[in-house]
Amino acid sequence: MAISAPALDGLALAHLEKMDGASQEDFGKERMYGAMFWGLGSLANGVGIERFGFDFLYIMVIFSTIASYAIMGIYIFSLEREESFPNKDLKDSSYQTLDISPEQSESKSKESENVANKDLFLMLCDTGYGIAFCIFLFVLAMGISVVDNLAFIFFAFLGSSDAMNGISVMFTVFMEIPCFHYAPVLLKRYGPGTMLLIAGAAFVIRMIGYTLVPKGHMWMVLILETLHGFTYACQQVGSVEYVARLMPKGYEASGQGILIFIKYFGVVIGLFSAGWVEEAFGMREMYGFMGTLVFLGMVVLVLAKECSKKVDATKTSVVHEQNGESTCLLQN
């Protein structure tokens, strides 16, 4: 999965760019279908394991693998039948609402050949906001990894069953679907930076809830699980769009590979640190610790955004002075 994820995301972005009436901002709508089947599959797995045991899970893995290969085969076959896709120029769009500097946006319009991964990473971290973006994404991946891999242990501690675990995933997907569906509208109105902050805020609230839910009250957890939809959908769409805007044409998959590297590095560190905190202080304290980390990441992202605004304002003022214009005259 770690190997195929960046390739699939990059393929989706490239394909959307070539489709008439579509753009890379429609990635969220495509990802919506993945969320739908993720929820249905999790519900089926939960009920199946409850009824038939863990052998049911092996059958589902085989079925999903065969289905995935069949779908990819159909897609490749359809591409081979097409002689060519019409070249469609990249659409001009404003980068002011995307938290991307004009210098960074220029790299998207340049045709680049043989760009090394190191240069792509430096392109991502070219500004203070880009560095803050990587830091926030890293700590958020730490937190999400703990929820994804250790939540069912916590649910068992609260008195949950396998079927209830499957139902809990349905609640997480319940909010993912509308978030993914309206992702293009949200991106145009708020930009990926704000979507990342929404993801972080939802995660922090969810972690606070985990520390307060008493045993035997799984219904409270189901309510909290709806916040995961905001967290996952907003961070997925926001991060993919931000990186896609920065990468040169033809390097969509490489850009998503760098993004996945940052996330999975956070997954490794998150699980390692969470295991130590849980063993030393307890399960509820572990979730409180992860919520605090993500909150600090949000602070870094907000400060970087405000600093970037001041830098841009300073650059604009210098340009105006060089042109013999004053800021006051422009305001009037």
N, C-alpha and C positions, 0 to 999 in steps of 0.2 A: 504494500500500500504506500509506504514512504517513497518508493521508487516511481510508482505509476502516478501518484497524485499531481506532482508538478507538470508532468507531460499531459495529463488529461485536462488540467486547468488551462495550460498554454494552448492546447488544441482547441478548447472551447472558445477562448478569447480570439484566436486567429480565425476560427470558423465564423464567429459572430461578426467580425470585421468585414468578411467577404459577403455576408448575406445582405440582400437588398432590404432596406428598412430596419436594419439592426445595427448595433454598435457594441463595443466592449462593455458599455454601461448596462447592457441587458444580461450580463453574466448572472445576476441574482435570480432572474426569471428562470434561467436554465438550471441553476442550482436548486430551485424550489422543488423540482421533481425528485432530486436526490433526497431531499428532506422528507418528502411524502413517503417514498418507499422505505426510507430508514425507519420511520415510525411504524409502518405496517409490518416490516420485517421484525422489528423488536417486539411488537405485540405478539406476532405469531410465534417467535422464539420463546417468549415468556410463558405463553399458554401451553406450547408444545412440550417444553421442559417440565412444566408442572404436571402434565398428563402422562408423558412417555419417558421422561428421564433425559439425561444429557446426550443419549444416542440421537435424539431428534436434532440436536445442534449440528452433528456431523452431516446429517442428510441435508440440512439447510445450507451448509457451507458448500457441499458438492453441487447442489442445485444452483446456488447463486454464482458459483464459478463458471459453470457451463453456460448459464444465461448471459453472463458478462462477455464471455468469448464469442457467443453467438451474435450479440448486439454489435460488438466491435467488428466482427466479420462482415455483417450487413453494411455497416457504415463504410468500411474500407472498400467493399465491393461497389457501393454507390459512388464513391469518389473515383474509382477507376473507370466507371462508365461515363463520367463527365469529362469531356475533352479539356475544359478549362473553366475556371471561375472568372467572371468579369472583374478586372481590376477596379477597385473602388478607392478613391483617394480618402485618406483619413480625414475625418470631419474636424473642422476647426472648432474648438471649444474654449471656454474661459477657464483658466486655471486658478482664478482668484478664489473660487469657492472650494477648490480641491486641495488647499494648503500646499501648493507646489509653486516654487519661485519661477519667474520667467526664464532664468538661466537653465533650470532643470527641464522646463517644458520644451526648450529648443532641442534637447537631445532626442526627443521623440520623433521630431520631424527629419532628423538626419539619417541618411542611409549609412549603416555601419557594417563593416566586414571584419570578421575574425576578432570580435571584441572578447577579451578574456573575462572569465567570471569575476576575477579580482576587480577589474575595471567596472563591471556592472555593480558590484557591491559598493565600491567607492562612489559610484554615481548615486546609489541609494542613500549613502551617508554624506552626501556633498554639503548638506546644510545642517544647522543645529536641530531643525525640526525633523530632518531625516534620521538623525541619531536618536532623538527622543522617540520617534516612531518605532525604531528597532527595539529600544529599551522597553517601551510599553508592550509591544507585541510579545517580547520575550517573557515578561512577568505574567501577562494574561495567559500565555500558553502554559506557564507553570500552573496557574490556578485551574484552568480548564482540564489539564491532564489529571489533576487530583480528583476532580469531580467525575470525569469520564471513567477513571480506573478504580477509584476507591469508594464511589458513592454507594454502590450496592452493599458494600460491607457496612457502611453507616446505616443504610436502610434496614439491614438485617438486625443491627443493634437496636433500631427503633421498633422492630417487630414486623417487618415486611415479609412478603412471600415472593416466589418467582413470578407469579402472575401479576402481582402488584408492581414488581420491578418493570415488567413489560409495559404496564399501563402508564407508569411514570415517564417512560420514553415518549409515549404518545402525547403526554402533556408538554414535553419539551418541544416536540415537533409542531404542536398546536399554534405556537407563535412564530416558529421559523417560516412557515408557509406564507403568511401575509407579509412578513418582513422581506423575504426573498422576492415576492411578487412585486412589491412596490419599491424595490431597491433602486431602479432607475430614477424614479421621482424623488426619493430621499437623497440620492447622490447629487442631483441637480440643485436641490433646494438647500441642503446642509453641507455637502462635501464629505469625503471619507474621514476627515479628522473628527468631525462631530459624531459620525456614526461609530467611530472607535470609542469615543467617550461614552456614548450611550451603552455600548457593549460593556465597558468597564463598570459603569454605574449599576447596571443590572446584575453584574456578577457580585459586586460588593454587597448589594442588598440581599442577594441570595445567600451569601456566606454568613451574613448577620443572622438571617433566618435559621440557618443550619445550627447555629450555636444556641438557639432559643427553643427549638422544637422539642417538646417532651416525648418520652417513650410512649408508644401506642397511639400516636396521633399522625399517622402517615398522610391523612387528608391534608394536613398543613404542608407537608412536603410536596404534594401534588400541586398545590397553589404556587409554591416557590419554583417548581420545575418549569413553569411557563416563562420565567425570567431567562431561562437558558436559551429560549428561542431568540430573544433580543440579543443576548451575548454572542451566540454563535453566528447568527445571520449577519448582524451588523459588523462584527470583526472580520468575517469572511469576505463580505462584499467590500467593506471599506479598505481592507489591506490589499486585496487582489486588485482593486481599481487603482489605488495609489501606486502600487508597483508597476502595473500595466501602463500607466501614464508616463512613467519615468523611463521605461525600457525602450531602446531603439527598436524600430520595426524589424520583425523577424526573430526577436529575442524574448518573446512572450514566455515561452516555456522555461528559459534560463532564469528569467526574473522570478517566476513562480517557484523555481527550484531554490533560489536564495531565500525566498519567503518561507518555504517549507523547512529549510535548514534552520532558520531562526526559531521557528515554532517547535521543531522537534528537539532542538537543543534545550529549549525551555521545558519540554516534556520530561527529558532525562533529569535535568536539575530539579524540576518540580517534584517528581516522584521520589527522588533521593532525599531531598530536604523534608518533604511531607512525611515520609516514613520515620525520619529521625524525630520530628516534632511530635508526631502521634505517639511514638514510643515513650518519649520523655515527658510529655505534658497531657496527652489525651486527644481523642478524636475531635471533639468540639473545638479545642484550642487550635488544632491543625487547620480547620477551616477558617477560624478567625485570623490566623497567621497569613493564610493565602489572600483573604479579603484585604488585609492591611497592605500587603505587597502590591496588589493591583491598584489600590487607592493611591499609593505613593507613585506608581507608574502614571496614573492619571494626572497627578500634580505635575510631574515632569513634562508630560505632553502639553498641558495647558500653559505652563510657563514658557516652553519652547515656542508655542504658537504666538503668545503675546510678544515675546522677544523678536520673532520673525516679523511681526507687524511693525514694530518700532524700527527694525532695520530697513524694511521696505519703505517706510515713511521717510527715513533719513535719506535713502538713495533717491527717492522722488524729489525731496527738497533740494538735494545737491544738483540734480538734473535741471530743476527749475531755475536755480541760481545761475547755473552755467548758461542757460538760455536767456538770462537777463530778466527773468520773471520772479516775482515774489509770491509767497504762499498766500498772503493777504489779498493780493490782486486776484489770484485764482479763485479764492473763496467768494470774492465779490462778483 
